[in-house]
Amino acid sequence: RTEVERIHQALELAVGQIDESITGLRRLVTDLRPAALDDLGLPAALEGLVERVSETAGLKTTLRISLDGAGVGDDGDDDRAARLPEVVEDSAYRIVQEALTNVLRHAGPARARIRVVYGERDLIVEVDDDGAGAPAAEPSAAGAGAGLVGMRERAAALGGEVDAGPRDDAPGFRVRARLPAGSAA
């Protein structure tokens, strides 16, 4: 074999290992619907997600859950929180998962902050990071931007929306989703 063939083979092996790592990371953060989402609701499920991401991936993450700006009790329970349709809770949880995956993949050394606000008509979910960001991927990179597209499609299916981009108030990136709290789509 020529030197070029050996280098090509080594690069293919490295790319395969990177793909496996990314798949494992995605599985860690996105593949499993936690029992807490079914049994205890969105606040408990997000607390479990924050714990797993912090312990397993080392991403320091904080979670704040509010009702129209006021904090929810220690148990995270409130009538509005309990009345959310399953599809809204599932969509909010998946959006947070994908946003945290993006922080892990793209933000570089960072901390993440999750804020969930139960409003009268909407559930607002924000995920901010304070990272400097990794170098931009080439536009032709496989899967580039699919996470944001998926978040937007998930929210749009419920009549909601997702805004994502660099933070105006500090370094980092912000994902903000608005989901109609009464949506049964």
N, C-alpha and C positions, 0 to 999 in steps of 0.2 A: 504494500500500500504506500501511497505517496503521503507526504507530510500534510498536504491539503486535505486528503481524505481522513486522516487521523484527527485533524483539527475539526473538520466538519462533524465527525462522529462524536467527538467530545462535546461540541456545542449542542448537538441534538440531545445528548444525555443530560446536559445541564438544563436545557429548556424543558425536558420531560420532568426533571426533578422540581423545577420551579412551578410548573403546572400542577403537579401533585401537591405541593405546599399550598398553593392558592386554593385548590379544591378543598384541602383539609381545613384551611382557615374559613372558607365560605361555609363549610359544613358546621364548624364550631359556632359560627355566629348566625347562620340563617336556615339550616335545614330542619331542625327539630322544633316542632311546636310544643312548648312546655306545658306540662299538666297544669301549671299555675294559671295559664290563660283560660283553660276550661274550668278549673275548680275555683280559683280565687279572683280572677279578673285581671285586667290590664295592669294595674299598679303592682301587684305581686309578681306578675310575669316579668315586668320590666326590672324590678328589683333583682330577680334571679338572673336576668340577662346581664345587668351591670356587674353583679358579683362574678359571673363566669368570665366575662370579658376582662375584668380587672385581675382576677386570679390567673387565668389561663394565658391571656395575651399580654398582660402587664400594662394595659391601657387604663390609666387613672380616669375614672368616669364618675360623675355625680348625677343624681336624679332628683328633680323637684317636680312634685305633682301639686297642682293648684286648682281651686274652684273659683273661677272669675277673679283670679289674683290672690285669693286667700288659700293658705295651705290646707291640705287634707289632713285628717287626723293620723296618728301614728300607724294605725292599721290600714291606712290608704282607702278606707271604706266611706262611701257616700252614696246617696240614692242615685244621683246622676251617673256616677261611675258604674253602679250596678245595673243601670238600665240601658247601657250601650248595646246595640245589636252586635252579635258575634262577628259579623263581617267588618264592622268598624274597628273593633278591638284587634282583630287579626290583621287588618290593613295597617293600623297604627304600629303594632308590634313589628310587622315586617319592614315598615319604613325605617323604624329605629334600627333594626338589625342591619339593614343595608347601609344606612348612614354610618354606623359604627364600623362595618366592614370597609367602607371607603376611607374612614379615618385611619384605620390600621394599614391600609394599602397605600394611601396617598399623602397623608399629612406629615410624615416624618415623626420625630419625637413630638408628642402632643398629649394634651389632656382633652377629654370630651365632657360636654355638659348636655344633659337631656332635660328638657322642660316640657311638661304636659299640662295643658290648661283645659279643664272641662268647662265649657261655656254653656250658655242656655241653648244655643243652636248648633255650635260647632265644637269639635275637639281639635285643639291646636297642639301640634307636636313639633318641637324644635330640637335639633341636634347641632351643637356648635363644637368646633375644635379650635385650638389655639396654635396649631402647627404651621410651620412655614411652607409645607407642601413639598412633595417630591418633584423632581424635574418632570415636566409635561411629557406624556407619552406621545408617540407619533400618531397622527390621526388614523393611520391605517392599522394600528395595533388591534388585535382581535379582542373583542369585548369592551373596548374603550367606551365609557359612558353608558353602558347597558344598565348599570345600577340606577342611575338617575332617571333614565327612560322608564324603567320598571316602576320606580316610585311614583312618577307622574301618571303612568297608566293606571296603577292601583288606585290612586286618589281620584282620578278622573272618572273611573268606573262607578264611584260612589257620589259623583257630583262635587268633588273637592278639587284641591289643587296643591301642587308642590312648587315652591320656589327654592332654588339652590344657587349658591355662588359665594364668592369671597365676602367675608364680613366687612361692613362699612366701619364698624366701631372699634375693631381690633384686628390683629393678624389672625388668619385662619379662614375657615369655611363654615357656612351655615346651610342647613337643610331645614326648611319650614313647611310643614304640611297642615292644611286645613281640611278636616273631614266633617261632613254633616253628621252630627251626633245621632240623628234619628234615621239615618239612611238604612234601608233594608234591602239595598240593591244586591 
